[in-house]
Amino acid sequence: MTFGSHGVVGRRPKRKENGYVKAFGIIKNTTMATAELKFNLDEPDERMEFKRCSKANDMASFIWELVHNGWRDFKNTDYDYQVAWDKIQELLEEHHIDINDLA
């Protein structure tokens, strides 16, 4: 994505070159550093890593929604969601995920 003074302007296209997919980092201005990730999509392990990287934003959004709004679905029911909620919090801590860093 590229950013203008008022937010997101558009997406930068991914480019294929010699069997690799180049994914560019977010550019906010011309002096900002960029990052490039390369994956050999012919290798099954790297293909899986590519899929994980390309879905990372969706996963972060899902976790944020679960942490901040998921409890509302169970708030007025007979179901005791506290055990499940405690397990979710435990797993987030175990994997060193601070959802507020991702939002």
Residue pairs with C-beta under 8 A, 6 or more apart in sequence:
1 8
1 9
1 10
1 11
1 12
1 26
2 8
2 9
2 10
2 11
2 12
2 26
2 27
3 9
3 26
3 27
3 28
12 24
12 27
14 21
14 22
14 23
14 24
15 21
15 22
16 22
19 40
19 41
19 42
20 38
20 39
20 40
20 41
21 38
21 39
21 41
21 50
22 36
22 37
22 38
23 36
23 37
23 53
23 54
24 34
24 35
24 36
25 33
25 34
25 35
25 36
27 34
37 53
39 46
39 47
39 49
39 50
39 53
40 46
41 47
41 50
60 99
60 102
60 103
63 92
63 97
63 99
63 102
64 99
64 102
64 103
66 88
67 88
67 92
67 99
68 99
70 88
71 81
71 85
74 81
92 98
92 99
